[in-house]
Amino acid sequence: MSNINNPMEIFKLLNGSNCRECNEKTCLAFAVAVFKGKKPIHACPHLEKEVIDRYGGAIETPNTVDEYKAEAIETLKQKIALSDLSEAAKRLGARFSDNELSIKIFGKEFSVDTEGSISSEVHINAYMVVPALNYILNGSGKSPNGNWITFRELTGGPSRYAHFQQRCERPLKQVADTYTDLFKDMLEIFDGKQIVTHIDSDVSIILHPLPLFPMMVCYWKPEDGLESDLHIYFDSTSDDNLDIESIYTLNEGVALMFEKIALRHSA
């Protein structure tokens, strides 16, 4: 069968009706049960035969994200060890003390020392570590100007935009549609701030994954027969502080984090 990376990939195959014919409370809960091997995917009566044939075998799970990113992290840590962290701190407006450079990731303390060793107040997964180290190594220190643009408008964005929508915006929209506390958690857990902008969305939240790299999540609720929508915007200075691959990786990590939070609440 095709490889399944996480329960949300199963959830995307379902119709989202929460009909309970599978004896689970929601489609999301059913997706978790299938991923854990507790239920076969054909227990959903609404799936087409082609989907059941393709995904009906045993679930094949990949290695962890941390394992996938380990090599990249080690390479970046080696570059950090060869760099001048005190200069990087001045460039980024960061703190440098006792041979450690410290920045905030979603408001939480993240430090790296002159040997490349990493420490943090909380667990920071590989999707966050790679962009953070690239930010320290290559960020220009340019301050945000409040001019919001789409991923497609970033340097290198057009060729990755369709993939960005598929892997970052759409999964986050699905979570927002099914997990009503999403934006509350964005505010409380990830040190977000709800704002009013010129973008006519129902909810607009600013997040600071990195000190000089803000991003804005805008969500439109379903209304008058129109589907819900969600888009992520970036400050026009983002290119100066982070490369397009790191921006993509960071946003994929954000989507995965909220998928996991939603799954824990639905299980």
C-alpha positions in Angstrom: 0.0 0.0 0.0 1.0 3.7 -0.2 3.0 5.0 2.7 1.1 7.0 5.3 3.1 9.6 7.3 0.5 10.7 9.8 -3.2 10.5 10.7 -4.0 13.7 8.8 -3.1 12.0 5.6 -5.9 9.5 6.3 -8.2 12.2 7.4 -7.8 13.9 4.0 -9.2 10.8 2.4 -12.5 11.0 4.4 -15.5 13.1 3.6 -15.5 14.9 7.0 -19.2 14.2 7.7 -18.6 12.7 11.2 -21.4 10.3 10.5 -20.3 7.9 13.3 -21.1 4.8 11.2 -17.5 3.6 11.9 -18.4 3.9 15.7 -16.0 6.8 16.2 -17.1 10.2 17.3 -15.5 12.1 14.4 -13.7 11.4 11.1 -10.5 12.7 12.8 -10.8 10.1 15.6 -11.3 7.4 13.0 -8.2 8.6 11.1 -6.2 8.2 14.4 -7.6 4.7 15.0 -6.7 3.6 11.4 -3.2 5.1 11.8 -2.6 3.3 15.1 -3.8 0.0 13.5 -6.9 -0.2 15.7 -9.4 -0.1 12.8 -9.2 -0.9 9.1 -9.7 1.9 6.7 -12.6 0.1 5.0 -14.6 0.6 8.2 -15.6 3.9 6.7 -18.6 3.2 4.6 -18.2 6.3 2.4 -14.8 5.5 0.8 -14.6 4.5 -2.8 -13.2 1.1 -3.7 -10.1 2.6 -5.3 -9.1 4.3 -2.1 -9.7 1.2 0.0 -7.7 -0.9 -2.4 -4.8 1.6 -2.3 -4.8 2.2 1.5 -6.4 -1.0 2.7 -3.2 -2.9 3.8 -1.1 -2.5 6.9 -0.1 1.1 7.7 3.6 1.7 6.8 5.0 4.5 9.0 8.2 6.3 8.2 11.1 7.2 10.5 10.5 10.2 12.7 10.9 13.8 11.5 13.9 14.2 13.8 15.7 11.3 12.1 15.0 12.8 8.7 16.4 16.2 9.7 19.3 14.9 11.9 21.9 15.2 9.1 20.9 18.7 8.2 21.0 19.8 11.9 24.5 18.3 12.4 25.8 20.1 9.3 24.4 23.4 10.5 25.8 22.8 14.0 29.2 22.4 12.5 28.8 25.7 10.6 27.7 27.3 13.9 30.9 26.1 15.6 33.0 27.7 12.9 31.1 31.0 13.0 31.4 34.1 15.2 28.3 34.0 17.4 29.0 37.3 19.1 28.9 38.9 15.6 25.7 37.0 14.8 24.2 38.3 18.0 25.0 41.9 17.1 23.7 41.4 13.5 20.4 39.9 14.8 20.0 42.0 17.9 20.2 38.8 19.9 21.7 38.2 23.3 25.2 36.7 23.6 26.5 35.7 27.0 28.7 32.9 28.4 29.5 31.8 24.8 25.8 31.3 24.1 23.6 33.1 21.6 19.9 33.2 22.7 16.8 34.0 20.7 13.1 33.4 21.1 11.2 30.8 19.1 7.5 31.3 19.5 8.4 33.3 22.7 10.4 30.5 24.2 14.1 30.7 24.9 16.4 28.9 22.4 20.2 28.9 22.8 23.2 27.7 20.8 26.7 27.8 22.1 30.0 28.2 20.2 30.4 24.4 19.9 27.0 24.2 18.2 25.2 22.6 21.1 21.5 23.5 21.4 19.4 24.1 24.5 15.8 25.2 24.9 13.1 25.9 27.5 10.8 23.4 25.7 11.2 20.7 23.1 11.8 22.3 19.7 11.3 19.8 16.9 13.6 19.5 13.9 11.2 21.6 11.7 12.0 24.5 14.0 15.7 23.8 14.7 16.8 23.9 11.0 15.2 27.3 10.3 16.5 28.7 13.6 20.1 27.7 12.9 19.9 29.1 9.3 18.5 32.3 10.8 21.4 32.6 13.1 23.9 31.9 10.4 22.5 33.9 7.5 19.8 36.3 8.8 20.6 40.0 7.9 19.0 41.5 11.0 16.6 43.6 8.9 13.6 44.7 10.9 10.0 43.8 9.7 8.2 46.6 7.9 4.6 45.5 8.3 4.1 44.9 4.6 2.4 41.5 4.3 2.9 39.3 1.2 2.1 35.7 0.2 4.5 32.8 0.0 4.4 33.1 -3.8 5.8 36.6 -3.6 8.9 35.5 -1.7 12.1 34.9 -3.6 11.9 31.3 -4.8 8.3 31.1 -3.7 6.5 30.6 -7.1 8.0 27.2 -7.8 7.1 26.0 -4.3 3.7 27.7 -3.9 1.5 24.8 -4.9 3.4 22.5 -2.5 3.2 25.1 0.2 -0.5 25.3 -0.1 -0.8 21.5 0.0 1.5 20.9 2.9 1.2 24.0 5.0 -2.0 26.1 4.4 -4.5 23.3 3.7 -3.6 21.1 6.6 -3.9 24.1 8.9 -7.2 25.1 7.4 -8.5 21.5 8.1 -7.4 21.8 11.7 -9.1 25.1 12.0 -12.3 23.7 10.5 -12.5 20.8 13.0 -10.6 22.0 16.0 -12.3 25.1 17.4 -9.6 25.9 19.9 -6.9 26.3 17.2 -6.6 30.0 17.4 -6.9 30.1 21.2 -3.9 27.8 21.3 -2.1 29.9 18.8 -2.5 32.8 21.2 -1.7 31.0 24.4 0.8 28.3 23.5 2.7 30.0 20.7 2.7 33.6 22.1 0.5 34.8 19.2 -1.4 38.2 19.0 -4.8 38.7 17.4 -4.9 41.8 15.3 -7.2 43.8 13.0 -5.7 44.2 9.5 -6.7 45.4 6.0 -7.2 41.8 5.1 -10.9 41.1 5.5 -10.6 37.8 7.4 -12.6 36.6 10.4 -9.5 35.9 12.4 -6.0 37.3 11.9 -3.2 36.2 14.2 0.5 37.3 14.3 3.0 34.6 15.3 6.8 35.2 15.8 8.5 31.9 15.1 11.7 33.9 15.1 12.4 37.4 16.4 12.7 39.2 13.0 10.4 36.7 11.2 6.7 37.3 11.9 4.0 35.5 10.0 0.3 36.2 9.9 -2.4 33.5 9.8 -5.7 34.6 8.4 -8.9 32.5 8.5 -12.2 33.0 6.9 -15.2 31.0 8.4 -17.6 29.2 6.1 -20.5 31.6 5.2 -23.5 31.7 2.8 -22.5 28.5 1.0 -18.8 29.5 0.7 -16.2 27.2 2.1 -13.8 28.3 4.8 -10.3 29.5 3.8 -7.0 30.0 5.4 -3.8 31.8 4.2 -0.4 32.5 5.7 1.3 35.9 5.0 4.8 37.0 5.5 6.6 40.3 6.1 8.2 41.5 2.9 11.6 41.5 4.7 11.3 37.8 5.3 13.8 37.0 2.4 16.4 39.0 4.2 16.3 36.8 7.3 15.4 33.3 6.1 15.8 31.4 2.9 12.8 30.0 1.1 13.5 26.3 2.1 13.7 27.3 5.8 10.5 29.3 5.5 8.8 26.3 3.9 10.2 23.9 6.5 9.1 26.1 9.4 5.6 26.4 8.1 5.3 22.7 7.5 6.4 22.3 11.1 3.7 24.7 12.4 1.0 22.7 10.5 2.3 19.4 11.9 2.4 20.8 15.5 -1.2 21.9 15.3 -2.3 18.6 13.7 -0.8 16.8 16.6 -2.5 19.1 19.1 -5.8 18.6 17.4 -5.4 14.8 17.3 -4.6 14.7 21.0 -7.8 16.5 21.8 -9.9 14.3 19.5 -8.5 10.9 20.6 
